[in-house]
Amino acid sequence: MVTDTIAAIATASTMSAVSMIRISGEDAIEIAGKLIEEDLQKAKGYTIHYGTAKENGAPVDEVLVSVFRAPKSYTGENVVEVSCHGGVYITRRILSLILGLGARMARRGEFTERAFLNGKMDLAQAEGVDDLIRAKDAVNAKSAVHSLKGSVAKLLDPLEEDLTQIISNIEVNIDYPEYDDVHVLSEEEVLPKSEAWLEQIHAIIETAQQAVTIREGIDTVILGRPNVGKSSLLNALLEEDKAIVTDIAGTTRDLVEGTVRIGGITLNLIDTAGVHATQDTIEKMGIDRSLQAMEKAQLVIVVLDGSEEMTEDDQKLLKLTENKERIVVYNKADQKKTGDVSISAKNHQLDELIAAIQQKYEKEIQAADTDTLNNERQIGLALQAEQAMKDAVQSLKQGVELDLVTIDLENAWYALREITGKSGKEDLLDEIFSRFCLGK
């Protein structure tokens, strides 16, 4: 059990109008009282107190002290938030006074860790706190808020309940065959239940993977032969002159990168060297890097010159990218309108390309706006649960005894609960015994 009291600056360490220092632990209220030389021991929760922070009786700053009593606080402990005038020096000085009065400097994330340990939030909600702080756009911020409200637990609780019910019935049937109040499950009943569960977890994983694609951004490579307008397209999308643009073919010889937000989608853009046959050693190196970037890309934008007939190099590029997620763009539409997606990068006429991108990732955009798993850790554990259930289903189809199948079912149960940071085997046993009153 954690008993010490921690403190840390909770606002950015920079020049600002107001800063805030958070204190959490058994002695938080007492320490805050000593800071302003006022007895706060009887102060009610959700109250604010004005005072002067002092050092050896000398005033340091005027502060507001907000009191939150356990368990109705962020960490579940007594919490005090000391608001002072902003500025690096004065904030750190007040923090040093608080530490001198008996608090310990908090570790990174320790306030949220205590909230998790004290049952104020599950592990997925704790990750949501960090996601919200780091959010760079509305999609990620909205997803983080969903997590903070317990969306992951709400999503997984029905699956956990179904799995618990199956395991509990099997365990009781095996260990307590004389227990008449429990329905005896057969292999014929467990199999369809398991297959239905498998379909549900698969749908959750699929949605989560789509959502992660949108949240993290789509690695996008702009590909084409020299002088078709790749760099102009990059600059137009970024709305800045990131890449050099000239009439001279082969200007871009290395990868040029940038990130752009388009209608709810983040593209991690890479402009590449023009792909064509060449004897130039440096150009060859650039083209090799272009092809390597293409292999890793999630989306390839193939740029063709719409003002000219398609060349042999164009045909080779289309063949090279036919198995990739791609959008074929005909540039220089101001000179000649050709193809389904025609643009003029020079004149920043990109509406058809933007519409094509949004249409291609319509499902992913919708997935990012729903309750779903939010990061690779959560998805990885869901995949473990899915694989364990697949093993169980395969064993059931092969006629394996239920007591052996239970091992796979339990592995799925453990992986599922680990997503939200719940405990392991002891909880499963408690669940079984509490449901069937086996102590009678």
Helices and strands as residue ranges (DSSP letters): E 6-9, E 18-24, H 28-36, E 47-55, E 58-68, E 79-85, H 88-100, E 104-105, H 110-117, H 123-134, H 138-148, H 151-175, H 187-216, E 218-223, H 230-238, E 256-262, E 265-271, H 281-296, E 299-305, H 312-320, E 326-331, H 351-360, H 362-368, H 376-397, H 402-418, H 425-436
